[in-house]
Amino acid sequence: VEEIKPNDPKCLFSVSHVISIGGDGTVLRALKLIDGNEIPIISINMGTVGFLTEFSEEETFKIIDKVVMGNYEIEKRTKLGGKIKFKNNKEIKISDALNEVVITTKNPAKMLHFEVFVNGDFVESVRSDGIIVPTPTGSTAYSLSAGGPIIEPLVDGFVIVPICPFKLSSRPIVVNGNSEIRIRLISPGKPALVVVDGDVEAKIDFGDEVIL
């Protein structure tokens, strides 16, 4: 059996559908494997919660038969893209997120300080353990546990959710899906991690920005 690798033309462009058997984490790993190609995922729930998994184990073969016959609909979900701009002007792209991008403290019990901008306008200064920016799909995941709202999957928007903010006025903000969200880390000596759908992508420090 040959291992399928991301961006391998002989694998990806001959694939019509992907079957994900597991929980939400399996769906997210399947999306990373597809790596931006619009290939429908048939998600079979064999996990615990299964917000992203559409079908039960008992439905598996019936659903596959329907897909083979062309009797199905494709539901598209919004993803969140972005990059990190370091204070030395170097930039790196981060993976697209189906659930969320999280900027979180690298050192436990060390509060971070952020400046948040939307479309170039200053929104607020946030002191917190981190910030979550979920998609509508991800609004029922980590963001919900941190006090964020549930967003209907077809809504064109994102949420900015502080994690354990230091002041009462720091509350989740819903922004338009076409907005540019810029988050600047301004706490000296307190590095942070940029986590995309549960995977650590980079470390940032004082003066660095995450642009989504």
N, C-alpha and C positions, 0 to 999 in steps of 0.2 A: 504494500500500500504506500503510495507516494504522498508525502506530506504536502498539504495545500499551503502555499505561502501568499501573503498579501501582495497584490499587484502582479501576480503571475498571470499573463494573458491567457495561457492555455487552460487555466483553471477558472478564472473569474468570468471571462467573456463567453464561456460555454455553459455557465450555470444559469438556469432560469429561476430557481427558488432555492432557499436555504431552509432546512428544518432544524430548529433549535429545540432540544429535549432537555429540560431542566427548569431552573428558576429564572428570575430577572437577571441575575449575574451572567447566566449562559447567553441570554439574548444580547447583553452588552458586549460580551466577548465575540459573539457572532458578528456584530456590527463593526468591531475593530478589524475583523478578518476581511469583511467586505470592503472596508476602507473607502467609503465615499461612493461606491457603485450602487446604483438604485436597483438592488435585487430584493424581491419580496422575501420576508421571513415568515415561515409557518412555525409559530411558537407553541410547543406542547408543554404544559405545566407538570413538571415532576419535582418542583421545589416546594417552598413553604408558603410564601405569600402570593407571588405571581401576578403583580399589577400589569406586567408587560406581556404575560403569556395568555394567549387568547383561548386555547383549547385544552380540554382535559385529556388525560391518558386514554380514557374509554372512547373518545371521539377520533383518535389518531387516524385510523385507516379510512373512516368515512370522510374525513376532511381531505386526506390525500387523494382519494377518488374524485372528490369534487374539484380539486385543483387540476387534476389531470384532464377532467372534462371541461375545464374552463369556467366552471360555475363558482365564481368567487369575486370579491371586491378587494381592492387594495386601499388600506388606510394609511395615509402619509402622516408622519410626525415631524414636528419642528426640531431641528438640532441647533446647537449653540457653538459658533466658531470663534476663534480668537487668536491672540498672540501675546507674547510677553515682550515688553520693551524695557531693556535694562538701562540703568543710568549712564552707561557708557555708549548709548545709542545702538547697541547690538540688539537684534530682534530674533525671536524664534517663534515659529507657529506651534500652537498646541492642538491636540486632537479635537475633532468635533465631539460635542457632548450630547447624548440623548437625554440624560437625566440632569446633570448639573456640573458646574465648575465650582470648586470650593477652594478658597484661600484660607488656610488654617495655620495656627501657630505651630512652629517646629518644636518648641520647648513647652511642655505642659506647665500650666499655671503662669504663663507669661502672656499678658494681654497685649494685643496689637493695636496699632493706631493707623487708620486709613483715611484718605480723602476720596470721596466718590463723586464722579462727574457723569452726567448723561447728556449726550450730544454736545459736549464741550462746556456745559453749564455746571457749575458747582452745586451739588445737591446737599451734602452734609459731611461732617467730620465724624467718624465712627471709631469708638474704642470698644473692642470686643475680642472674643477668642478667634474670630474669623468672619468671613462673609461667604454665603452660599448664593450662587446665581443659577436657579433652576429653569429649565424649560417647562412648558405646561405638563409634559409627561412626567418630569421629575418633581413636580409640585407635590406629589403624594409620597415622596421618598424622604431623604434627609431633611429637606426644607420643611416638610410638614412637622417633623419632630422638633424643629427649631422655632416653630410658631408661625410658619409661612402659610398662606392661603392655598386652598385647592383650586387649581385652574383647569377648566374644561380643556381637553386635549386639542380642540380645534381653534382655541383662542390664539390670536396673533400677539403674543406678549411674553415677557420674561419678568422674573421677580428678583429683587435684591433683598436678601435676608441676612441681617446681622446675627451672629452666633453669640448668645449670652452677652448682649450689649451692656455697657456700663451705665448708660442713662436711659430713663424711661421714655424719652422722646424718640429713641432709635427704634423704628418699627419697619416691617417689610414694606417695600415700595414696588408696585407693578408698573412696568414701562412698556411702551410699544415695541413690537418685535423687530422693527427696523432701527431701533435706537443703538447708538454706540455707548457702551458702558465702560468707563475707564476707572480703574481702582488703583490708587497709588499708595504704596506702603511708606509711612512716614515715622515709623518707630525705630530709632537707631539701635543697633545691637540686638534686634529681635527678628531673626529670619523667619520666613514663612514658607509653606509648601503650597504649590498649585496642584490640585488633585482633580482629574477629569474622570468622571464616572467610576470613582473608586481607585484609580491608578495615579500614583504620584508622577507628575510630568517634569517638574522643575522646582528649584529652590529660588526664592527671591529675597532681596534684602532692602535696606533703606534706600528710597528713591526709585525703586523699580516699579513698573506699572503693568497691570494686566488689562488688556483691551479686548472687549468682547462685543 
